[in-house]
């Protein structure tokens, strides 16, 4: 999964600022999301951190991770791929998948958002509408039947299928998308997409009935060179995507300082939401997880800060749009 992120072909999305309040400043929003959402220990760690600081996260789930590789992997076939293939693999056992499903359910009950990251984590940069439609259909079907697929139908929580029906946010694997994506998203009821990259923190842009969010470029390191506010990009810059635990503390500090400077600039300025993206992988000894947790412990409990999911952020952003005519 991680190696292919180097294949990103991204276009910058520039948005007009949403009208700001003229009196008291609105809350500073911090939106933390996770791509893949696999490792059960990191599900538990992220949920514990959220409880500690009063935050809510968005988990962009790759649905092959709720399939047991021995019993159900062959039932999945990604667009243009052989059956049973996935760039992020499958659940390694029924027990592991069940624990992941329990984490997904618990996270939802705790106020977190479950969102769509496709199934097999393939690069859809050249997919047509039918291929996107197929992948979204696979995602919904897999999630609806996840408990049954591991032989645990009787243990499916009441309300599980409502959870699945309520999934309406999306981020494309490798942040790679095609022109056909929007039409397929509208067919499947998505209301936002978080795939874009923006030149610094920016307001989401409404296009064809879908709200488009973008991970920002933020200054980082001694030269303050811009970098996508995502752990993998830091991993590539710091150690060429090769694990280097000996320098973990150094990389953590660099990441923390970059996150904190980006936060402070918005907190002291326009208060545009700050978006940060992570994976369920502890790169460079967990440096980037440590860094974002430090940031959240520093800022989330402030009365004028809200650490929220994309789903929670959307009505708050819309309220700011409505505060001034034409805003």
C-alpha positions as CSV (number, residue, x, y, z in Angstrom):
1,X,0.0,0.0,0.0
2,X,2.6,2.5,1.1
3,X,5.1,2.1,-1.8
4,X,2.5,3.1,-4.4
5,X,1.8,6.4,-2.8
6,X,4.9,7.6,-4.6
7,X,2.9,7.3,-7.8
8,X,0.6,10.1,-6.8
9,X,-0.3,12.4,-9.7
10,X,-2.1,15.2,-7.9
11,X,-3.6,18.5,-8.9
12,X,-3.9,21.3,-6.4
13,X,-7.4,22.5,-5.5
14,X,-7.7,26.1,-4.7
15,X,-10.7,27.3,-2.8
16,X,-12.2,30.7,-2.0
17,X,-12.2,31.5,1.7
18,X,-15.5,30.9,3.4
19,X,-16.8,34.1,4.9
20,X,-15.3,34.6,8.4
21,X,-17.2,35.9,11.4
22,X,-16.8,39.6,12.0
23,X,-17.1,39.4,15.8
24,X,-15.9,36.6,18.0
25,X,-13.7,34.0,16.3
26,X,-15.3,30.7,15.5
27,X,-13.8,27.5,16.8
28,X,-10.6,26.2,15.2
29,X,-11.4,22.8,13.6
30,X,-8.8,20.0,13.6
31,X,-9.8,17.0,11.4
32,X,-7.7,13.9,11.9
33,X,-8.3,10.9,9.6
34,X,-6.8,7.4,9.1
35,X,-6.5,5.6,5.8
36,X,-6.9,1.8,5.7
37,X,-7.9,1.3,9.3
38,X,-6.5,-2.2,9.7
39,X,-4.3,-2.9,12.7
40,X,-6.5,-3.7,15.7
41,X,-3.9,-2.4,18.2
42,X,-4.0,1.0,16.5
43,X,-7.8,1.0,16.4
44,X,-7.6,0.6,20.2
45,X,-4.9,3.2,20.6
46,X,-6.7,5.8,18.4
47,X,-9.9,5.3,20.3
48,X,-8.2,5.7,23.6
49,X,-6.4,8.9,22.5
50,X,-9.8,10.3,21.3
51,X,-11.4,9.6,24.7
52,X,-8.5,11.2,26.5
53,X,-8.5,14.5,24.5
54,X,-12.2,14.7,23.5
55,X,-11.7,14.1,19.8
56,X,-13.5,12.3,17.1
57,X,-11.8,10.9,14.0
58,X,-12.7,9.7,10.5
59,X,-11.6,6.2,9.6
60,X,-11.4,5.6,5.9
61,X,-11.8,1.8,5.8
62,X,-10.4,-0.6,3.1
63,X,-13.1,-3.3,3.1
64,X,-10.9,-6.3,2.2
65,X,-9.6,-5.9,5.8
66,X,-13.0,-7.2,7.0
67,X,-12.7,-10.4,4.8
68,X,-10.9,-13.4,6.2
69,X,-8.3,-14.4,3.6
70,X,-9.0,-18.1,3.9
71,X,-12.8,-18.1,3.6
72,X,-13.8,-15.0,1.7
73,X,-10.8,-13.4,-0.1
74,X,-11.7,-15.1,-3.4
75,X,-15.2,-13.5,-3.3
76,X,-13.7,-10.1,-4.0
77,X,-12.5,-9.0,-7.5
78,X,-11.3,-5.4,-8.0
79,X,-11.7,-3.6,-11.3
80,X,-9.4,-5.1,-13.8
81,X,-7.8,-7.4,-11.2
82,X,-7.8,-11.1,-10.6
83,X,-10.1,-12.5,-7.9
84,X,-8.6,-12.5,-4.4
85,X,-6.2,-9.7,-4.9
86,X,-5.8,-6.6,-2.7
87,X,-3.0,-4.1,-2.3
88,X,-3.6,-4.0,1.5
89,X,-4.2,-7.8,1.9
90,X,-7.1,-9.3,3.9
91,X,-7.9,-10.2,7.4
92,X,-5.5,-12.9,8.6
93,X,-8.1,-14.9,10.6
94,X,-11.7,-15.0,11.6
95,X,-10.7,-13.8,15.1
96,X,-8.8,-10.9,13.7
97,X,-11.6,-9.8,11.5
98,X,-14.1,-10.1,14.3
99,X,-11.9,-7.9,16.5
100,X,-11.8,-5.3,13.7
101,X,-15.5,-5.4,13.3
102,X,-15.9,-4.9,17.0
103,X,-13.6,-1.9,16.8
104,X,-15.5,-0.4,13.9
105,X,-18.8,-0.8,15.8
106,X,-17.4,0.6,19.1
107,X,-15.8,3.6,17.3
108,X,-19.1,4.4,15.7
109,X,-20.9,4.2,19.0
110,X,-18.2,6.6,20.4
111,X,-19.0,9.2,17.8
112,X,-16.3,8.5,15.3
113,X,-17.0,8.4,11.5
114,X,-16.5,5.3,9.3
115,X,-15.9,6.3,5.7
116,X,-15.0,4.6,2.4
117,X,-11.5,3.9,1.1
118,X,-12.6,1.4,-1.5
119,X,-12.0,-2.4,-1.0
120,X,-8.7,-3.5,-2.5
121,X,-6.8,-0.2,-2.3
122,X,-6.1,0.0,-6.0
123,X,-5.1,3.1,-8.0
124,X,-8.3,4.2,-9.7
125,X,-6.7,7.1,-11.6
126,X,-7.8,5.6,-15.0
127,X,-11.0,3.9,-13.9
128,X,-14.3,4.6,-15.7
129,X,-17.6,5.2,-14.0
130,X,-18.6,1.5,-14.2
131,X,-15.3,0.5,-12.5
132,X,-15.8,2.9,-9.6
133,X,-19.4,1.8,-9.4
134,X,-18.3,-1.8,-9.1
135,X,-15.8,-1.0,-6.4
136,X,-18.4,1.0,-4.4
137,X,-20.9,-1.8,-4.7
138,X,-18.3,-4.3,-3.5
139,X,-17.6,-2.1,-0.5
140,X,-21.3,-1.8,0.5
141,X,-22.0,-5.5,0.0
142,X,-18.9,-6.5,1.9
143,X,-19.6,-4.3,4.8
144,X,-23.3,-5.3,5.0
145,X,-22.4,-9.0,5.1
146,X,-19.2,-8.8,7.0
147,X,-20.4,-10.7,10.1
148,X,-22.1,-13.4,8.0
149,X,-18.9,-13.8,5.9
150,X,-16.9,-14.9,9.0
151,X,-19.7,-17.1,10.3
152,X,-20.8,-14.7,13.0
153,X,-24.2,-13.6,11.7
154,X,-25.8,-14.1,15.1
155,X,-23.3,-11.7,16.6
156,X,-24.0,-8.8,14.2
157,X,-24.9,-5.7,16.3
158,X,-28.4,-4.4,15.9
159,X,-27.9,-1.3,13.8
160,X,-24.9,-2.6,11.9
161,X,-26.6,-2.2,8.5
162,X,-27.7,1.3,9.4
163,X,-24.0,2.1,10.0
164,X,-23.1,0.8,6.6
165,X,-26.0,2.8,4.9
166,X,-24.7,5.9,6.6
167,X,-21.2,5.8,5.1
168,X,-21.2,8.8,2.8
169,X,-17.6,10.1,2.8
170,X,-14.7,9.0,0.6
171,X,-11.0,9.2,0.1
172,X,-9.3,7.6,-2.9
173,X,-6.3,5.3,-2.4
174,X,-3.0,7.0,-3.2
175,X,-5.1,10.2,-3.5
176,X,-5.6,9.2,-7.1
177,X,-8.9,9.8,-8.9
178,X,-10.4,10.0,-12.4
179,X,-12.9,12.2,-14.0
180,X,-15.5,9.4,-13.7
181,X,-15.3,9.3,-9.9
182,X,-17.9,12.0,-9.2
183,X,-20.7,10.4,-11.2
184,X,-20.2,7.1,-9.4
185,X,-20.0,8.9,-6.0
186,X,-23.3,10.6,-6.7
187,X,-24.9,7.3,-7.6
188,X,-23.8,5.9,-4.3
189,X,-24.9,8.8,-2.2
190,X,-21.5,10.3,-1.2
191,X,-21.7,13.8,0.2
192,X,-18.0,14.6,0.5
193,X,-14.7,13.6,-0.9
194,X,-11.4,14.1,0.9
195,X,-9.0,13.2,-1.9
196,X,-7.6,16.5,-3.0
197,X,-4.4,18.4,-2.0
198,X,-4.5,22.1,-1.3
199,X,-1.9,24.8,-1.2
200,X,-2.0,25.2,2.6
201,X,-5.2,24.7,4.7
202,X,-8.2,25.6,2.6
203,X,-12.0,25.5,2.8
204,X,-13.8,22.7,1.1
205,X,-15.2,23.4,-2.4
206,X,-18.7,22.3,-3.5
207,X,-18.7,20.7,-6.9
208,X,-21.6,18.7,-8.5
209,X,-23.3,18.4,-5.1
210,X,-20.2,16.9,-3.4
211,X,-18.1,18.8,-0.8
212,X,-14.4,18.4,-1.7
213,X,-11.8,18.6,1.1
214,X,-8.1,18.6,0.6
215,X,-5.1,17.6,2.7
216,X,-3.0,20.8,2.9
217,X,0.6,21.4,2.1
218,X,2.3,22.6,5.3
219,X,5.9,23.9,5.9
220,X,8.2,21.3,7.5
221,X,11.8,20.8,8.5
222,X,14.8,23.2,8.7
223,X,14.0,24.7,5.3
224,X,10.2,24.9,5.8
225,X,9.6,23.1,2.5
226,X,6.0,22.3,1.9
227,X,4.8,18.7,2.4
228,X,1.4,17.0,2.3
229,X,0.2,16.8,5.9
230,X,0.2,13.0,6.0
231,X,2.5,10.6,7.7
232,X,3.6,8.7,4.6
233,X,4.9,11.8,3.0
234,X,6.9,12.6,6.1
235,X,8.2,9.1,6.1
236,X,9.5,9.5,2.6
237,X,11.1,12.8,3.3
238,X,12.7,11.8,6.5
239,X,14.0,8.4,5.7
240,X,13.2,7.7,2.0
241,X,10.4,5.4,3.2
242,X,12.9,3.1,4.9
243,X,12.3,2.4,8.6
244,X,14.8,4.3,10.8
245,X,13.9,3.8,14.5
246,X,17.2,5.3,15.7
247,X,16.1,8.7,14.6
248,X,12.5,8.3,15.7
249,X,12.6,11.0,18.3
250,X,14.1,13.5,15.8
251,X,11.4,12.7,13.2
252,X,8.7,13.0,15.8
253,X,9.8,16.4,16.9
254,X,10.0,17.6,13.3
255,X,6.5,16.3,12.6
256,X,5.1,17.8,15.8
257,X,6.7,21.2,15.1
258,X,5.2,21.2,11.6
259,X,1.8,20.2,12.8
260,X,1.9,22.8,15.6
261,X,3.0,25.6,13.4
262,X,0.2,24.8,10.9
263,X,-2.2,24.8,13.8
264,X,-1.0,28.0,15.3
265,X,-1.1,29.9,12.0
266,X,-4.8,29.1,11.6
267,X,-5.6,29.5,15.3
268,X,-4.1,33.0,15.3
269,X,-5.5,33.8,11.9
270,X,-8.4,32.8,9.7
271,X,-9.2,29.6,11.6
272,X,-9.5,27.5,8.4
273,X,-9.8,23.8,9.4
274,X,-6.6,21.9,9.7
275,X,-6.7,18.5,8.2
276,X,-4.1,15.8,9.0
277,X,-3.9,12.3,7.5
278,X,-2.4,9.1,8.9
279,X,-2.2,5.3,8.2
280,X,-2.6,2.4,10.6
281,X,1.2,1.9,10.3
282,X,3.7,3.1,12.9
283,X,6.3,4.5,10.5
284,X,9.8,5.3,11.8
285,X,9.0,3.8,15.2
286,X,5.6,5.5,15.5
287,X,7.1,9.0,15.2
288,X,4.1,10.5,13.3
289,X,1.5,8.9,15.6
290,X,3.4,10.3,18.6
291,X,3.5,13.7,17.0
292,X,-0.2,14.0,16.2
293,X,-1.2,12.7,19.6
294,X,1.1,15.4,21.2
295,X,-0.7,18.0,19.1
296,X,-4.1,16.8,20.1
297,X,-3.2,16.7,23.8
298,X,-2.1,20.3,23.5
299,X,-5.0,21.8,21.7
300,X,-8.2,19.7,21.7
301,X,-9.4,20.6,25.2
302,X,-9.3,24.3,24.5
303,X,-12.8,25.8,24.5
304,X,-12.3,27.4,21.1
305,X,-11.0,24.3,19.4
306,X,-13.0,21.3,18.1
307,X,-11.2,18.1,17.1
308,X,-13.8,16.5,14.8
309,X,-14.5,14.1,12.0
310,X,-15.3,15.2,8.5
311,X,-19.0,14.4,9.2
312,X,-19.0,16.6,12.2
313,X,-17.1,19.4,10.5
314,X,-19.4,19.7,7.6
315,X,-22.4,21.4,9.3
316,X,-20.0,23.6,11.3
317,X,-18.4,24.8,8.0
318,X,-21.8,25.3,6.4
319,X,-22.9,27.5,9.4
320,X,-19.9,29.7,8.7
321,X,-20.8,29.9,5.1
322,X,-24.3,31.2,6.1
323,X,-23.0,33.9,8.4
324,X,-22.7,36.5,5.7
325,X,-24.8,37.0,2.6
326,X,-22.9,35.7,-0.3
327,X,-20.5,33.9,2.0
